[in-house]
């Protein structure tokens, strides 16, 4: 999923997976999206945004660009 706006389209597809790893933005939209996915898919969801909590998103973390 390359945008949280695609969430509704993805939820049905996510049902097929036994593990879902989320690397979403460290903002309200990212947190809400992880909550929605977890509410739909349960304990199969792992939120990895804490790994780059000082950064806006995973891309900024990989580039070393802090907020």
N, C-alpha and C positions, 0 to 999 in steps of 0.2 A: 504494500500500500504506500503510495507516494504522497498522499495527502489525506488529512483527516476527513475531508469532504467526501471521500470514497468509502467511508465506513459502512454505510448501509449495504453497499454492493458486496463488501468483503465478508460480512458476518456469516452469510450462508456458506461461503467457501471455507471459512475458518472451522466450521463444524467437522470437517474431514481430518483435521490435524490432532495429534495426540499431545503436542507441545507447541505453544505459541510464544515467541520471544519478541517483545516490543521494545523498540529503540526510538521512541517518539520524542518530540521536543519537550524541553523543560519549561513548559508554560501551561496555562490553564487548559488550553485546547488539548494538549498532549496528555495531561493528567486525566481529563474527562474521558478521552478516548480510551485510555487504558482501563478506566473504571467500567466503561460500557462493554468493552471486550471481555473483561473479567466477569462481569455480570452475566454475559451471554455464554461464555465458555468455561467459567469456573476456575478450578485450580490448575488448569492446563496452561494458564497465562503467567508469564514471568516478565516483570517490568525491569528493564535494564537501565533506565534513565538515571538511576543513582550512580552508575559508574562514571557519568560525566556531568555531575550535578553543578559544577562551576561553569558550565558551558550552556549555550542556548540549545544546542542540539548535537547529535553525534558527529556531524560533519565538522562543526567548529572544534570539537574535541580532537578529532583526527588531524586537523590543521593547526592545532595549538592556539586557537583564537579565543581567548577568554571574553566573557561578557564585559 
